[in-house]
Amino acid sequence: MIKQTAGRDVLGEFAPKFAQLNDDVLFGEVWSREDKLSLRDRSLVTVVALMSQGLVDSSFQYHLMSAKNNGITKEEIAEILTHAAFYAGWPKAWAAFRMATQVWQEENQSDDAMVRYADAMVFPIGAPNDGFAEYFSGRSFLAPLSTSQVGIFNVTFEPGCRNNWHIHKATKGGGQILVCVNGRGWYQALGKEAIALHPGDVVNIPAGVKHWHGAAKDSWFSHLAIEVPGENTSNEWLEPVDEAAYENLT
């Protein structure tokens, strides 16, 4: 059974039934019926369905990444989108190809750079952060350093990658501390200017503050994410960072 929490994370309080249907039925039941269709086939169907509607947003990127993880190769996705273009529309195919190029081709081109970056850092990069991929624009990696007493995770962002706006919630205490360990990145709280981050910088994020953080456009970036203990803690994922606003950061 596929474990999915996106619905509850984003809409659990506002639309609990929709969240339950998304997490437990769509992913927990439909996507998990591998005796009927494989995950690879379901990814193929989903990508084509979203492309045909012109929905090339963060959800489309998430399903492209899932398709790659489910075994669809660069050559296959190129043929799939080319075939679908004749039925869904040429402009939609162009938009889909732009995102598919990022997921397949540019990822491969950055592998050597990632190895060099990892060698220059004391903490491990860890595994692809697939469980939270839908909340990130670009690839991120997660290495748990401590999961008892206080949660500490090394989070690494490829160039241009950042997470969505989000809020750490708690009825008492809570929040997060970022300790920058390598590369260059950005942090921004709602209503304030983005702050450039470098190794050694520390960011204290109280509970209830809407914010985002990630890499600079031209640099890998890693920070330790330290979970501040609190009561009734949770994380609310919100909308992606505006592309134009991010591109204008210098």
C-alpha positions as CSV (number, residue, x, y, z in Angstrom):
1,M,0.0,0.0,0.0
2,I,1.4,3.4,-1.0
3,K,1.7,5.7,2.1
4,Q,0.5,9.3,1.2
5,T,0.0,12.2,3.6
6,A,-0.2,15.1,1.2
7,G,-4.0,15.6,1.6
8,R,-3.9,15.6,5.3
9,D,-0.8,17.8,5.4
10,V,-2.3,20.5,3.2
11,L,-6.1,20.2,3.6
12,G,-6.5,18.1,6.7
13,E,-8.2,20.8,8.7
14,F,-10.0,22.7,5.8
15,A,-11.3,19.7,3.9
16,P,-10.7,16.5,5.9
17,K,-12.9,14.3,3.7
18,F,-11.1,15.4,0.5
19,A,-7.8,14.8,2.3
20,Q,-8.9,11.3,3.4
21,L,-10.0,10.4,-0.2
22,N,-6.7,11.7,-1.6
23,D,-4.5,9.8,0.8
24,D,-6.4,6.6,1.6
25,V,-8.4,6.0,-1.6
26,L,-6.6,7.5,-4.5
27,F,-3.1,6.6,-3.3
28,G,-3.8,4.0,-0.7
29,E,-6.2,1.9,-2.8
30,V,-6.2,2.9,-6.5
31,W,-2.4,3.5,-6.9
32,S,-1.7,0.4,-4.8
33,R,-3.7,-2.0,-7.0
34,E,-0.5,-3.3,-8.7
35,D,-2.2,-6.6,-9.6
36,K,-4.3,-4.6,-12.1
37,L,-1.8,-2.0,-13.3
38,S,1.8,-1.6,-12.4
39,L,3.0,1.7,-10.8
40,R,4.9,2.3,-14.1
41,D,1.7,2.0,-16.1
42,R,-0.3,4.2,-13.7
43,S,2.4,6.9,-13.9
44,L,2.2,6.8,-17.7
45,V,-1.6,7.2,-17.6
46,T,-1.4,10.0,-15.0
47,V,1.3,12.0,-16.9
48,V,-0.7,11.9,-20.1
49,A,-3.9,12.8,-18.4
50,L,-2.4,15.8,-16.7
51,M,-0.6,16.9,-19.9
52,S,-3.9,16.7,-21.9
53,Q,-5.4,19.2,-19.5
54,G,-2.5,21.5,-19.6
55,L,-1.8,21.0,-15.9
56,V,2.0,21.3,-16.0
57,D,2.4,22.6,-12.5
58,S,4.1,21.2,-9.3
59,S,1.7,18.2,-9.3
60,F,2.8,17.4,-12.9
61,Q,6.5,17.6,-11.8
62,Y,5.7,15.3,-8.9
63,H,4.2,12.7,-11.2
64,L,7.0,13.0,-13.7
65,M,9.5,12.3,-10.9
66,S,7.3,9.4,-9.8
67,A,7.3,8.1,-13.4
68,K,11.1,8.2,-13.5
69,N,11.3,6.5,-10.2
70,N,8.8,3.9,-11.4
71,G,11.0,2.9,-14.3
72,I,10.1,5.2,-17.3
73,T,13.3,6.1,-19.1
74,K,14.2,9.4,-20.8
75,E,13.7,7.9,-24.2
76,E,10.3,6.5,-23.2
77,I,9.0,9.7,-21.8
78,A,10.1,11.6,-24.9
79,E,8.1,9.1,-27.1
80,I,5.1,9.2,-24.7
81,L,4.9,13.0,-24.8
82,T,5.5,13.1,-28.6
83,H,2.7,10.6,-29.2
84,A,0.3,12.4,-26.8
85,A,1.1,15.7,-28.5
86,F,-1.0,14.7,-31.6
87,Y,-4.1,14.2,-29.3
88,A,-3.6,16.6,-26.5
89,G,-2.1,19.6,-28.4
90,W,1.3,20.8,-29.5
91,P,1.6,23.7,-27.0
92,K,0.8,21.4,-24.1
93,A,3.5,19.0,-25.3
94,W,6.0,21.8,-25.3
95,A,5.2,22.8,-21.8
96,A,5.4,19.1,-20.7
97,F,8.7,18.7,-22.4
98,R,10.2,21.7,-20.6
99,M,9.5,20.0,-17.2
100,A,10.4,16.5,-18.4
101,T,13.8,17.8,-19.5
102,Q,14.4,19.1,-16.0
103,V,13.4,15.8,-14.4
104,W,15.4,13.5,-16.7
105,Q,18.2,15.2,-18.7
106,E,19.3,18.0,-16.2
107,E,19.2,15.5,-13.4
108,N,21.7,13.3,-15.2
109,Q,23.9,16.3,-16.1
110,S,24.2,17.3,-12.4
111,D,25.3,13.9,-11.1
112,D,29.0,14.6,-11.3
113,A,28.5,18.0,-9.7
114,M,26.5,16.3,-6.9
115,V,29.4,13.9,-6.2
116,R,31.9,16.7,-6.0
117,Y,29.6,18.6,-3.7
118,A,29.1,15.6,-1.4
119,D,32.8,15.0,-1.2
120,A,33.3,18.6,0.2
121,M,30.7,18.2,3.0
122,V,31.2,16.5,6.4
123,F,27.6,15.3,6.5
124,P,26.1,12.8,4.1
125,I,23.7,14.0,1.4
126,G,21.4,11.0,2.1
127,A,18.7,9.6,-0.1
128,P,16.3,11.3,-2.6
129,N,13.6,13.1,-0.5
130,D,10.9,11.3,-2.4
131,G,8.4,11.3,0.4
132,F,8.2,15.1,0.3
133,A,9.0,15.6,-3.4
134,E,5.6,17.2,-4.2
135,Y,6.5,20.0,-1.8
136,F,9.8,20.9,-3.5
137,S,10.6,22.6,-6.8
138,G,13.5,20.5,-7.9
139,R,15.4,17.6,-6.3
140,S,16.2,17.5,-2.6
141,F,17.9,14.8,-0.5
142,L,17.4,13.9,3.2
143,A,19.9,12.4,5.6
144,P,18.6,11.7,9.2
145,L,21.3,12.5,11.7
146,S,19.3,12.1,14.9
147,T,15.7,10.8,15.3
148,S,15.7,10.6,19.1
149,Q,15.5,13.4,21.7
150,V,15.7,16.1,19.0
151,G,15.2,15.4,15.3
152,I,18.1,16.6,13.2
153,F,18.2,16.1,9.4
154,N,20.7,17.2,6.8
155,V,18.6,18.5,3.9
156,T,20.4,19.1,0.6
157,F,18.9,21.1,-2.4
158,E,20.2,20.9,-5.9
159,P,20.7,24.3,-7.6
160,G,17.4,26.1,-8.0
161,C,15.6,23.7,-5.7
162,R,13.4,25.2,-2.9
163,N,10.5,24.0,-0.8
164,N,7.0,25.4,-0.8
165,W,5.8,28.0,1.6
166,H,5.0,26.2,4.8
167,I,4.3,26.7,8.5
168,H,5.5,24.7,11.5
169,K,2.6,24.6,13.9
170,A,2.5,23.9,17.7
171,T,0.3,24.9,20.6
172,K,3.4,25.4,22.7
173,G,7.1,25.6,21.7
174,G,7.9,24.0,18.3
175,G,9.3,25.6,15.2
176,Q,12.6,24.8,13.5
177,I,16.3,25.9,13.5
178,L,18.3,25.8,10.3
179,V,22.1,25.5,10.5
180,C,23.7,26.1,7.1
181,V,26.6,23.7,6.4
182,N,27.5,24.0,2.7
183,G,26.7,25.9,-0.5
184,R,24.6,28.9,-0.8
185,G,20.8,29.3,-0.3
186,W,17.9,31.5,0.6
187,Y,15.4,31.9,3.5
188,Q,12.3,34.1,3.4
189,A,9.6,34.7,6.0
190,L,6.3,36.0,4.7
191,G,6.3,39.8,4.5
192,K,10.1,40.1,4.7
193,E,12.9,40.2,2.3
194,A,14.7,37.0,1.4
195,I,17.9,36.4,3.3
196,A,21.0,34.9,1.6
197,L,22.4,31.9,3.5
198,H,26.0,30.7,3.7
199,P,27.9,28.0,5.8
200,G,27.8,28.9,9.4
201,D,24.5,30.9,9.2
202,V,21.8,30.0,11.7
203,V,18.0,30.7,11.1
204,N,15.5,30.5,14.0
205,I,12.0,29.9,12.8
206,P,9.3,30.2,15.4
207,A,6.1,28.2,15.2
208,G,3.4,29.9,13.1
209,V,5.7,31.7,10.7
210,K,5.0,31.2,7.0
211,H,8.3,30.7,5.2
212,W,10.4,28.9,2.6
213,H,14.0,28.0,2.1
214,G,16.2,26.4,-0.5
215,A,19.2,26.7,-2.8
216,A,20.5,29.6,-4.9
217,K,19.9,29.2,-8.6
218,D,23.6,28.4,-9.3
219,S,24.6,26.5,-6.2
220,W,24.0,23.4,-4.3
221,F,22.9,24.0,-0.7
222,S,22.7,22.0,2.6
223,H,21.4,22.9,6.0
224,L,20.7,21.0,9.2
225,A,17.0,21.1,10.0
226,I,16.5,20.8,13.8
227,E,13.0,20.2,15.1
228,V,12.3,22.3,18.1
229,P,10.3,20.2,20.7
230,G,6.8,21.4,21.3
231,E,3.2,20.3,22.0
232,N,0.9,19.2,19.2
233,T,3.5,19.9,16.5
234,S,2.6,19.6,12.8
235,N,3.7,21.0,9.5
236,E,1.3,22.7,7.0
237,W,2.5,22.7,3.4
238,L,1.3,25.5,1.2
239,E,1.8,26.9,-2.3
240,P,5.1,26.8,-4.3
241,V,7.3,29.9,-4.2
242,D,6.5,32.3,-7.1
243,E,8.8,31.4,-10.0
244,A,9.3,35.1,-11.1
245,A,10.1,36.2,-7.5
246,Y,12.6,33.4,-7.0
247,E,14.3,34.2,-10.4
248,N,14.7,37.8,-9.3
249,L,16.7,37.0,-6.2
250,T,20.3,38.2,-6.4
